[in-house]
Amino acid sequence: MGIKASFEQVLQVLVFIYAVEEINRNPALLPNLTLGYHIFDSCASEMKALQSTLSIMSQQNEPVPNYMCQSEGALVGFIGDLSSSTTYSMALLLALYKYPQVGARLTSPLSMLS
């Protein structure tokens, strides 16, 4: 998290981590599966969001397009950034690789026209 992260943003990350840990602790919820996560701060920068997305996809500190050094687990999806512009940029990249993305604050392109 960046230095300018608000209390609300830190709280959202902590709630997310707590939820994943609770799901992993309960074998009745997702038997034989363990959820994991990578958390990156985009600092409201589309370029940093794309760099972080590529880093996650290639599992390297320096992103390498079309390369995956997977040591464990399968990457199955992404949760978008808090900003619609960075989430949209991520969505364009993720669509090329057919990874799904969800986001709590995504806005419809139609709603931006009004």
N, CA, C and O atoms as CSV, one atom per row, in Angstrom:
chain,resi,resn,atom,element,x,y,z
A,1,MET,N,N,0.841,-1.173,0.000
A,1,MET,CA,C,0.000,0.000,0.000
A,1,MET,C,C,0.885,1.233,0.000
A,1,MET,O,O,1.927,1.261,0.654
A,2,GLY,N,N,0.467,2.245,-0.731
A,2,GLY,CA,C,1.215,3.482,-0.757
A,2,GLY,C,C,1.049,4.244,0.543
A,2,GLY,O,O,0.153,3.956,1.337
A,3,ILE,N,N,1.912,5.210,0.751
A,3,ILE,CA,C,1.870,6.013,1.969
A,3,ILE,C,C,0.556,6.781,2.075
A,3,ILE,O,O,0.077,7.049,3.177
A,4,LYS,N,N,-0.023,7.134,0.931
A,4,LYS,CA,C,-1.243,7.924,0.936
A,4,LYS,C,C,-2.505,7.067,1.030
A,4,LYS,O,O,-3.610,7.579,0.849
A,5,ALA,N,N,-2.357,5.786,1.306
A,5,ALA,CA,C,-3.526,4.915,1.413
A,5,ALA,C,C,-4.415,5.398,2.553
A,5,ALA,O,O,-3.941,5.704,3.647
A,6,SER,N,N,-5.701,5.458,2.274
A,6,SER,CA,C,-6.631,5.890,3.302
A,6,SER,C,C,-6.943,4.733,4.242
A,6,SER,O,O,-6.686,3.569,3.935
A,7,PHE,N,N,-7.492,5.078,5.372
A,7,PHE,CA,C,-7.900,4.056,6.334
A,7,PHE,C,C,-8.896,3.096,5.691
A,7,PHE,O,O,-8.830,1.888,5.919
A,8,GLU,N,N,-9.815,3.627,4.891
A,8,GLU,CA,C,-10.815,2.794,4.217
A,8,GLU,C,C,-10.153,1.779,3.282
A,8,GLU,O,O,-10.563,0.620,3.236
A,9,GLN,N,N,-9.139,2.207,2.543
A,9,GLN,CA,C,-8.450,1.299,1.633
A,9,GLN,C,C,-7.715,0.194,2.391
A,9,GLN,O,O,-7.751,-0.970,1.992
A,10,VAL,N,N,-7.057,0.559,3.471
A,10,VAL,CA,C,-6.354,-0.438,4.283
A,10,VAL,C,C,-7.370,-1.412,4.879
A,10,VAL,O,O,-7.131,-2.619,4.905
A,11,LEU,N,N,-8.483,-0.899,5.351
A,11,LEU,CA,C,-9.525,-1.746,5.914
A,11,LEU,C,C,-10.071,-2.720,4.879
A,11,LEU,O,O,-10.315,-3.884,5.199
A,12,GLN,N,N,-10.267,-2.267,3.643
A,12,GLN,CA,C,-10.762,-3.144,2.580
A,12,GLN,C,C,-9.781,-4.284,2.317
A,12,GLN,O,O,-10.203,-5.422,2.114
A,13,VAL,N,N,-8.507,-4.000,2.317
A,13,VAL,CA,C,-7.495,-5.040,2.104
A,13,VAL,C,C,-7.511,-6.032,3.263
A,13,VAL,O,O,-7.447,-7.241,3.044
A,14,LEU,N,N,-7.597,-5.529,4.494
A,14,LEU,CA,C,-7.625,-6.413,5.654
A,14,LEU,C,C,-8.867,-7.302,5.669
A,14,LEU,O,O,-8.790,-8.474,6.039
A,15,VAL,N,N,-10.008,-6.747,5.269
A,15,VAL,CA,C,-11.241,-7.538,5.198
A,15,VAL,C,C,-11.109,-8.622,4.132
A,15,VAL,O,O,-11.550,-9.752,4.338
A,16,PHE,N,N,-10.511,-8.286,3.005
A,16,PHE,CA,C,-10.296,-9.265,1.936
A,16,PHE,C,C,-9.411,-10.409,2.432
A,16,PHE,O,O,-9.735,-11.579,2.228
A,17,ILE,N,N,-8.300,-10.074,3.080
A,17,ILE,CA,C,-7.380,-11.095,3.598
A,17,ILE,C,C,-8.093,-11.967,4.625
A,17,ILE,O,O,-7.954,-13.190,4.612
A,18,TYR,N,N,-8.849,-11.340,5.507
A,18,TYR,CA,C,-9.595,-12.090,6.520
A,18,TYR,C,C,-10.579,-13.060,5.862
A,18,TYR,O,O,-10.673,-14.219,6.267
A,19,ALA,N,N,-11.314,-12.588,4.849
A,19,ALA,CA,C,-12.299,-13.441,4.175
A,19,ALA,C,C,-11.627,-14.646,3.519
A,19,ALA,O,O,-12.127,-15.766,3.628
A,20,VAL,N,N,-10.513,-14.432,2.847
A,20,VAL,CA,C,-9.796,-15.539,2.212
A,20,VAL,C,C,-9.328,-16.543,3.259
A,20,VAL,O,O,-9.466,-17.751,3.067
A,21,GLU,N,N,-8.780,-16.054,4.353
A,21,GLU,CA,C,-8.307,-16.953,5.414
A,21,GLU,C,C,-9.460,-17.743,6.040
A,21,GLU,O,O,-9.305,-18.926,6.344
A,22,GLU,N,N,-10.604,-17.102,6.233
A,22,GLU,CA,C,-11.765,-17.798,6.788
A,22,GLU,C,C,-12.271,-18.874,5.828
A,22,GLU,O,O,-12.624,-19.971,6.260
A,23,ILE,N,N,-12.308,-18.574,4.554
A,23,ILE,CA,C,-12.722,-19.562,3.551
A,23,ILE,C,C,-11.757,-20.745,3.552
A,23,ILE,O,O,-12.183,-21.898,3.504
A,24,ASN,N,N,-10.468,-20.459,3.608
A,24,ASN,CA,C,-9.469,-21.533,3.610
A,24,ASN,C,C,-9.534,-22.388,4.879
A,24,ASN,O,O,-9.206,-23.574,4.839
A,25,ARG,N,N,-9.952,-21.802,5.999
A,25,ARG,CA,C,-10.041,-22.541,7.266
A,25,ARG,C,C,-11.237,-23.493,7.322
A,25,ARG,O,O,-11.231,-24.454,8.091
A,26,ASN,N,N,-12.259,-23.226,6.510
A,26,ASN,CA,C,-13.482,-24.027,6.553
A,26,ASN,C,C,-13.481,-25.037,5.398
A,26,ASN,O,O,-13.749,-24.661,4.257
A,27,PRO,N,N,-13.185,-26.310,5.677
A,27,PRO,CA,C,-13.095,-27.302,4.605
A,27,PRO,C,C,-14.433,-27.596,3.923
A,27,PRO,O,O,-14.454,-28.189,2.844
A,28,ALA,N,N,-15.531,-27.196,4.527
A,28,ALA,CA,C,-16.834,-27.426,3.913
A,28,ALA,C,C,-17.120,-26.435,2.782
A,28,ALA,O,O,-17.936,-26.723,1.906
A,29,LEU,N,N,-16.463,-25.275,2.786
A,29,LEU,CA,C,-16.752,-24.256,1.772
A,29,LEU,C,C,-16.148,-24.595,0.411
A,29,LEU,O,O,-16.862,-24.636,-0.591
A,30,LEU,N,N,-14.868,-24.833,0.369
A,30,LEU,CA,C,-14.191,-25.185,-0.884
A,30,LEU,C,C,-13.299,-26.400,-0.635
A,30,LEU,O,O,-12.085,-26.260,-0.487
A,31,PRO,N,N,-13.900,-27.591,-0.587
A,31,PRO,CA,C,-13.097,-28.773,-0.288
A,31,PRO,C,C,-11.999,-28.981,-1.338
A,31,PRO,O,O,-12.231,-28.839,-2.538
A,32,ASN,N,N,-10.817,-29.317,-0.861
A,32,ASN,CA,C,-9.651,-29.606,-1.702
A,32,ASN,C,C,-9.143,-28.403,-2.492
A,32,ASN,O,O,-8.400,-28.569,-3.459
A,33,LEU,N,N,-9.533,-27.206,-2.095
A,33,LEU,CA,C,-9.046,-25.982,-2.732
A,33,LEU,C,C,-8.536,-25.021,-1.675
A,33,LEU,O,O,-9.096,-24.927,-0.583
A,34,THR,N,N,-7.482,-24.315,-2.006
A,34,THR,CA,C,-6.955,-23.272,-1.136
A,34,THR,C,C,-6.846,-21.997,-1.955
A,34,THR,O,O,-6.213,-21.979,-3.011
A,35,LEU,N,N,-7.463,-20.938,-1.466
A,35,LEU,CA,C,-7.390,-19.651,-2.157
A,35,LEU,C,C,-6.098,-18.939,-1.782
A,35,LEU,O,O,-5.605,-19.060,-0.661
A,36,GLY,N,N,-5.568,-18.208,-2.728
A,36,GLY,CA,C,-4.395,-17.375,-2.493
A,36,GLY,C,C,-4.639,-16.001,-3.098
A,36,GLY,O,O,-5.683,-15.758,-3.703
A,37,TYR,N,N,-3.688,-15.119,-2.936
A,37,TYR,CA,C,-3.856,-13.775,-3.477
A,37,TYR,C,C,-2.507,-13.080,-3.587
A,37,TYR,O,O,-1.551,-13.416,-2.888
A,38,HIS,N,N,-2.458,-12.119,-4.470
A,38,HIS,CA,C,-1.338,-11.183,-4.604
A,38,HIS,C,C,-1.980,-9.807,-4.544
A,38,HIS,O,O,-2.955,-9.552,-5.251
A,39,ILE,N,N,-1.461,-8.930,-3.726
A,39,ILE,CA,C,-2.021,-7.587,-3.600
A,39,ILE,C,C,-0.967,-6.580,-4.034
A,39,ILE,O,O,0.149,-6.557,-3.515
A,40,PHE,N,N,-1.347,-5.752,-4.993
A,40,PHE,CA,C,-0.471,-4.696,-5.485
A,40,PHE,C,C,-1.214,-3.369,-5.398
A,40,PHE,O,O,-2.430,-3.320,-5.583
A,41,ASP,N,N,-0.491,-2.305,-5.120
A,41,ASP,CA,C,-1.052,-0.960,-5.092
A,41,ASP,C,C,-0.715,-0.288,-6.414
A,41,ASP,O,O,0.458,-0.134,-6.753
A,42,SER,N,N,-1.728,0.107,-7.154
A,42,SER,CA,C,-1.499,0.749,-8.451
A,42,SER,C,C,-1.129,2.221,-8.304
A,42,SER,O,O,-0.687,2.846,-9.268
A,43,CYS,N,N,-1.304,2.775,-7.121
A,43,CYS,CA,C,-1.062,4.213,-6.887
A,43,CYS,C,C,-1.861,5.063,-7.878
A,43,CYS,O,O,-1.427,6.143,-8.277
A,44,ALA,N,N,-3.041,4.554,-8.269
A,44,ALA,CA,C,-3.937,5.225,-9.217
A,44,ALA,C,C,-3.274,5.453,-10.578
A,44,ALA,O,O,-3.651,6.375,-11.302
A,45,SER,N,N,-2.312,4.641,-10.920
A,45,SER,CA,C,-1.597,4.750,-12.185
A,45,SER,C,C,-1.947,3.564,-13.082
A,45,SER,O,O,-1.772,2.409,-12.693
A,46,GLU,N,N,-2.441,3.859,-14.284
A,46,GLU,CA,C,-2.771,2.783,-15.224
A,46,GLU,C,C,-1.527,1.976,-15.574
A,46,GLU,O,O,-1.595,0.752,-15.688
A,47,MET,N,N,-0.402,2.644,-15.745
A,47,MET,CA,C,0.839,1.949,-16.101
A,47,MET,C,C,1.272,1.001,-14.982
A,47,MET,O,O,1.671,-0.133,-15.247
A,48,LYS,N,N,1.194,1.459,-13.742
A,48,LYS,CA,C,1.577,0.605,-12.615
A,48,LYS,C,C,0.600,-0.561,-12.470
A,48,LYS,O,O,1.011,-1.672,-12.134
A,49,ALA,N,N,-0.682,-0.322,-12.717
A,49,ALA,CA,C,-1.676,-1.404,-12.658
A,49,ALA,C,C,-1.373,-2.459,-13.713
A,49,ALA,O,O,-1.454,-3.655,-13.432
A,50,LEU,N,N,-1.026,-2.033,-14.916
A,50,LEU,CA,C,-0.693,-2.983,-15.986
A,50,LEU,C,C,0.595,-3.737,-15.675
A,50,LEU,O,O,0.689,-4.940,-15.922
A,51,GLN,N,N,1.577,-3.038,-15.138
A,51,GLN,CA,C,2.837,-3.686,-14.766
A,51,GLN,C,C,2.596,-4.728,-13.677
A,51,GLN,O,O,3.145,-5.828,-13.741
A,52,SER,N,N,1.789,-4.395,-12.688
A,52,SER,CA,C,1.479,-5.335,-11.611
A,52,SER,C,C,0.700,-6.541,-12.140
A,52,SER,O,O,0.944,-7.675,-11.729
A,53,THR,N,N,-0.229,-6.288,-13.045
A,53,THR,CA,C,-1.009,-7.374,-13.642
A,53,THR,C,C,-0.095,-8.335,-14.399
A,53,THR,O,O,-0.228,-9.552,-14.269
A,54,LEU,N,N,0.825,-7.797,-15.183
A,54,LEU,CA,C,1.774,-8.645,-15.914
A,54,LEU,C,C,2.697,-9.394,-14.954
A,54,LEU,O,O,3.044,-10.549,-15.201
A,55,SER,N,N,3.093,-8.748,-13.872
A,55,SER,CA,C,3.944,-9.414,-12.874
A,55,SER,C,C,3.225,-10.613,-12.262
A,55,SER,O,O,3.817,-11.675,-12.070
A,56,ILE,N,N,1.951,-10.429,-11.960
A,56,ILE,CA,C,1.169,-11.526,-11.393
A,56,ILE,C,C,1.030,-12.649,-12.418
A,56,ILE,O,O,1.184,-13.823,-12.082
A,57,MET,N,N,0.741,-12.290,-13.662
A,57,MET,CA,C,0.548,-13.302,-14.689
A,57,MET,C,C,1.824,-14.092,-14.968
A,57,MET,O,O,1.757,-15.303,-15.180
A,58,SER,N,N,2.981,-13.437,-14.971
A,58,SER,CA,C,4.233,-14.144,-15.264
A,58,SER,C,C,4.912,-14.666,-14.001
A,58,SER,O,O,5.873,-15.430,-14.078
A,59,GLN,N,N,4.406,-14.248,-12.835
A,59,GLN,CA,C,4.956,-14.611,-11.531
A,59,GLN,C,C,6.443,-14.272,-11.439
A,59,GLN,O,O,7.241,-15.049,-10.915
A,60,GLN,N,N,6.788,-13.120,-11.949
A,60,GLN,CA,C,8.151,-12.586,-11.915
A,60,GLN,C,C,8.086,-11.151,-11.389
A,60,GLN,O,O,7.083,-10.467,-11.590
A,61,ASN,N,N,9.142,-10.691,-10.721
A,61,ASN,CA,C,9.190,-9.291,-10.294
A,61,ASN,C,C,9.190,-8.361,-11.493
A,61,ASN,O,O,8.509,-7.336,-11.499
A,62,GLU,N,N,9.953,-8.726,-12.498
A,62,GLU,CA,C,9.949,-7.982,-13.753
A,62,GLU,C,C,8.982,-8.690,-14.688
A,62,GLU,O,O,9.207,-9.848,-15.038
A,63,PRO,N,N,7.902,-8.017,-15.103
A,63,PRO,CA,C,6.903,-8.691,-15.927
A,63,PRO,C,C,7.462,-9.150,-17.267
A,63,PRO,O,O,8.215,-8.434,-17.928
A,64,VAL,N,N,7.074,-10.354,-17.646
A,64,VAL,CA,C,7.488,-10.937,-18.919
A,64,VAL,C,C,6.220,-11.389,-19.638
A,64,VAL,O,O,5.628,-12.400,-19.259
A,65,PRO,N,N,5.788,-10.650,-20.682
A,65,PRO,CA,C,4.571,-11.055,-21.392
A,65,PRO,C,C,4.703,-12.467,-21.976
A,65,PRO,O,O,5.770,-12.865,-22.442
A,66,ASN,N,N,3.603,-13.203,-21.940
A,66,ASN,CA,C,3.509,-14.557,-22.500
A,66,ASN,C,C,4.441,-15.555,-21.836
A,66,ASN,O,O,4.815,-16.549,-22.459
A,67,TYR,N,N,4.827,-15.316,-20.590
A,67,TYR,CA,C,5.674,-16.251,-19.854
A,67,TYR,C,C,5.099,-16.429,-18.468
A,67,TYR,O,O,4.723,-15.453,-17.819
A,68,MET,N,N,5.025,-17.678,-18.004
A,68,MET,CA,C,4.549,-17.938,-16.649
A,68,MET,C,C,5.477,-18.927,-15.977
A,68,MET,O,O,5.663,-20.048,-16.453
A,69,CYS,N,N,6.052,-18.504,-14.874
A,69,CYS,CA,C,6.904,-19.366,-14.068
A,69,CYS,C,C,6.076,-19.798,-12.870
A,69,CYS,O,O,6.241,-19.280,-11.766
A,70,GLN,N,N,5.194,-20.744,-13.098
A,70,GLN,CA,C,4.239,-21.148,-12.069
A,70,GLN,C,C,4.828,-22.224,-11.183
A,70,GLN,O,O,5.125,-23.329,-11.639
A,71,SER,N,N,4.995,-21.892,-9.907
A,71,SER,CA,C,5.555,-22.862,-8.981
A,71,SER,C,C,4.466,-23.641,-8.253
A,71,SER,O,O,4.658,-24.812,-7.926
A,72,GLU,N,N,3.337,-23.012,-8.001
A,72,GLU,CA,C,2.233,-23.706,-7.338
A,72,GLU,C,C,0.940,-22.972,-7.605
A,72,GLU,O,O,0.930,-21.759,-7.817
A,73,GLY,N,N,-0.143,-23.708,-7.593
A,73,GLY,CA,C,-1.461,-23.117,-7.760
A,73,GLY,C,C,-1.712,-22.594,-9.161
A,73,GLY,O,O,-0.783,-22.369,-9.938
A,74,ALA,N,N,-2.968,-22.409,-9.463
A,74,ALA,CA,C,-3.376,-21.892,-10.766
A,74,ALA,C,C,-3.974,-20.505,-10.594
A,74,ALA,O,O,-4.753,-20.253,-9.674
A,75,LEU,N,N,-3.602,-19.633,-11.477
A,75,LEU,CA,C,-4.151,-18.284,-11.491
A,75,LEU,C,C,-5.505,-18.343,-12.190
A,75,LEU,O,O,-5.586,-18.740,-13.352
A,76,VAL,N,N,-6.561,-17.955,-11.495
A,76,VAL,CA,C,-7.890,-18.117,-12.077
A,76,VAL,C,C,-8.641,-16.809,-12.314
A,76,VAL,O,O,-9.643,-16.811,-13.029
A,77,GLY,N,N,-8.196,-15.704,-11.744
A,77,GLY,CA,C,-8.907,-14.459,-11.968
A,77,GLY,C,C,-8.285,-13.302,-11.215
A,77,GLY,O,O,-7.343,-13.467,-10.440
A,78,PHE,N,N,-8.842,-12.119,-11.466
A,78,PHE,CA,C,-8.327,-10.881,-10.884
A,78,PHE,C,C,-9.469,-10.081,-10.286
A,78,PHE,O,O,-10.607,-10.144,-10.750
A,79,ILE,N,N,-9.144,-9.338,-9.257
A,79,ILE,CA,C,-10.052,-8.344,-8.705
A,79,ILE,C,C,-9.488,-7.001,-9.107
A,79,ILE,O,O,-8.312,-6.720,-8.878
A,80,GLY,N,N,-10.317,-6.179,-9.702
A,80,GLY,CA,C,-9.855,-4.908,-10.227
A,80,GLY,C,C,-9.475,-3.906,-9.163
A,80,GLY,O,O,-9.691,-4.114,-7.969
A,81,ASP,N,N,-8.910,-2.828,-9.625
A,81,ASP,CA,C,-8.478,-1.722,-8.786
A,81,ASP,C,C,-9.699,-0.940,-8.303
A,81,ASP,O,O,-10.816,-1.168,-8.768
A,82,LEU,N,N,-9.479,-0.035,-7.382
A,82,LEU,CA,C,-10.578,0.804,-6.904
A,82,LEU,C,C,-10.975,1.868,-7.927
A,82,LEU,O,O,-12.080,2.408,-7.869
A,83,SER,N,N,-10.089,2.162,-8.845
A,83,SER,CA,C,-10.356,3.167,-9.875
A,83,SER,C,C,-10.874,2.493,-11.145
A,83,SER,O,O,-10.342,1.467,-11.570
A,84,SER,N,N,-11.898,3.065,-11.739
A,84,SER,CA,C,-12.443,2.504,-12.969
A,84,SER,C,C,-11.452,2.571,-14.123
A,84,SER,O,O,-11.398,1.652,-14.940
A,85,SER,N,N,-10.663,3.648,-14.205
A,85,SER,CA,C,-9.737,3.777,-15.338
A,85,SER,C,C,-8.640,2.719,-15.286
A,85,SER,O,O,-8.293,2.147,-16.319
A,86,THR,N,N,-8.093,2.451,-14.112
A,86,THR,CA,C,-7.050,1.423,-14.017
A,86,THR,C,C,-7.655,0.031,-14.175
A,86,THR,O,O,-7.033,-0.852,-14.766
A,87,THR,N,N,-8.859,-0.168,-13.652
A,87,THR,CA,C,-9.527,-1.463,-13.805
A,87,THR,C,C,-9.840,-1.727,-15.265
A,87,THR,O,O,-9.708,-2.860,-15.728
A,88,TYR,N,N,-10.249,-0.709,-15.992
A,88,TYR,CA,C,-10.550,-0.864,-17.421
A,88,TYR,C,C,-9.287,-1.225,-18.197
A,88,TYR,O,O,-9.329,-2.092,-19.070
A,89,SER,N,N,-8.169,-0.576,-17.892
A,89,SER,CA,C,-6.900,-0.906,-18.546
A,89,SER,C,C,-6.506,-2.352,-18.271
A,89,SER,O,O,-6.054,-3.066,-19.167
A,90,MET,N,N,-6.682,-2.774,-17.024
A,90,MET,CA,C,-6.398,-4.168,-16.669
A,90,MET,C,C,-7.307,-5.107,-17.454
A,90,MET,O,O,-6.859,-6.143,-17.946
A,91,ALA,N,N,-8.575,-4.750,-17.569
A,91,ALA,CA,C,-9.547,-5.600,-18.263
A,91,ALA,C,C,-9.157,-5.804,-19.725
A,91,ALA,O,O,-9.304,-6.903,-20.260
A,92,LEU,N,N,-8.664,-4.754,-20.369
A,92,LEU,CA,C,-8.239,-4.882,-21.767
A,92,LEU,C,C,-7.091,-5.877,-21.895
A,92,LEU,O,O,-7.082,-6.696,-22.814
A,93,LEU,N,N,-6.131,-5.813,-20.988
A,93,LEU,CA,C,-5.003,-6.744,-21.009
A,93,LEU,C,C,-5.466,-8.158,-20.664
A,93,LEU,O,O,-5.098,-9.115,-21.345
A,94,LEU,N,N,-6.264,-8.292,-19.617
A,94,LEU,CA,C,-6.701,-9.611,-19.164
A,94,LEU,C,C,-7.573,-10.307,-20.207
A,94,LEU,O,O,-7.566,-11.535,-20.293
A,95,ALA,N,N,-8.316,-9.549,-20.991
A,95,ALA,CA,C,-9.157,-10.140,-22.035
A,95,ALA,C,C,-8.307,-10.878,-23.072
A,95,ALA,O,O,-8.732,-11.897,-23.616
A,96,LEU,N,N,-7.107,-10.360,-23.345
A,96,LEU,CA,C,-6.216,-11.021,-24.305
A,96,LEU,C,C,-5.832,-12.419,-23.845
A,96,LEU,O,O,-5.657,-13.323,-24.662
A,97,TYR,N,N,-5.702,-12.594,-22.535
A,97,TYR,CA,C,-5.296,-13.870,-21.956
A,97,TYR,C,C,-6.468,-14.663,-21.389
A,97,TYR,O,O,-6.287,-15.728,-20.798
A,98,LYS,N,N,-7.675,-14.126,-21.580
A,98,LYS,CA,C,-8.917,-14.776,-21.157
A,98,LYS,C,C,-9.007,-15.020,-19.648
A,98,LYS,O,O,-9.522,-16.047,-19.206
A,99,TYR,N,N,-8.499,-14.063,-18.865
A,99,TYR,CA,C,-8.649,-14.117,-17.410
A,99,TYR,C,C,-9.855,-13.275,-17.013
A,99,TYR,O,O,-10.003,-12.151,-17.494
A,100,PRO,N,N,-10.713,-13.792,-16.152
A,100,PRO,CA,C,-11.843,-12.988,-15.682
A,100,PRO,C,C,-11.393,-11.952,-14.651
A,100,PRO,O,O,-10.382,-12.116,-13.970
A,101,GLN,N,N,-12.175,-10.888,-14.564
A,101,GLN,CA,C,-11.886,-9.828,-13.597
A,101,GLN,C,C,-13.195,-9.338,-13.005
A,101,GLN,O,O,-14.182,-9.149,-13.716
A,102,VAL,N,N,-13.193,-9.135,-11.697
A,102,VAL,CA,C,-14.337,-8.535,-11.030
A,102,VAL,C,C,-13.863,-7.277,-10.324
A,102,VAL,O,O,-12.684,-7.139,-9.998
A,103,GLY,N,N,-14.785,-6.373,-10.093
A,103,GLY,CA,C,-14.432,-5.145,-9.391
A,103,GLY,C,C,-15.659,-4.538,-8.758
A,103,GLY,O,O,-16.734,-4.511,-9.357
A,104,ALA,N,N,-15.495,-4.054,-7.553
A,104,ALA,CA,C,-16.627,-3.498,-6.824
A,104,ALA,C,C,-17.037,-2.125,-7.326
A,104,ALA,O,O,-18.197,-1.737,-7.194
A,105,ARG,N,N,-16.114,-1.402,-7.890
A,105,ARG,CA,C,-16.420,-0.022,-8.276
A,105,ARG,C,C,-16.373,0.197,-9.780
A,105,ARG,O,O,-16.146,1.319,-10.233
A,106,LEU,N,N,-16.581,-0.845,-10.550
A,106,LEU,CA,C,-16.600,-0.687,-11.991
A,106,LEU,C,C,-17.825,0.109,-12.399
A,106,LEU,O,O,-18.901,-0.033,-11.819
A,107,THR,N,N,-17.642,0.947,-13.406
A,107,THR,CA,C,-18.769,1.710,-13.920
A,107,THR,C,C,-19.014,1.293,-15.351
A,107,THR,O,O,-18.085,0.981,-16.096
A,108,SER,N,N,-20.266,1.295,-15.718
A,108,SER,CA,C,-20.646,0.940,-17.076
A,108,SER,C,C,-20.248,2.066,-18.020
A,108,SER,O,O,-20.404,3.238,-17.678
A,109,PRO,N,N,-19.729,1.727,-19.217
A,109,PRO,CA,C,-19.416,2.782,-20.184
A,109,PRO,C,C,-20.649,3.614,-20.532
A,109,PRO,O,O,-20.525,4.797,-20.849
A,110,LEU,N,N,-21.839,3.007,-20.475
A,110,LEU,CA,C,-23.063,3.747,-20.766
A,110,LEU,C,C,-23.335,4.799,-19.712
A,110,LEU,O,O,-23.855,5.868,-20.032
A,111,SER,N,N,-22.995,4.521,-18.448
A,111,SER,CA,C,-23.239,5.489,-17.383
A,111,SER,C,C,-22.304,6.685,-17.487
A,111,SER,O,O,-22.601,7.755,-16.956
A,112,MET,N,N,-21.163,6.507,-18.176
A,112,MET,CA,C,-20.226,7.620,-18.322
A,112,MET,C,C,-20.695,8.622,-19.368
A,112,MET,O,O,-20.214,9.754,-19.408
A,113,LEU,N,N,-21.639,8.203,-20.220
A,113,LEU,CA,C,-22.121,9.092,-21.268
A,113,LEU,C,C,-23.097,10.144,-20.746
A,113,LEU,O,O,-23.276,11.192,-21.366
A,114,SER,N,N,-23.722,9.864,-19.613
A,114,SER,CA,C,-24.713,10.816,-19.106
A,114,SER,C,C,-24.097,11.864,-18.217
A,114,SER,O,O,-24.802,12.738,-17.712
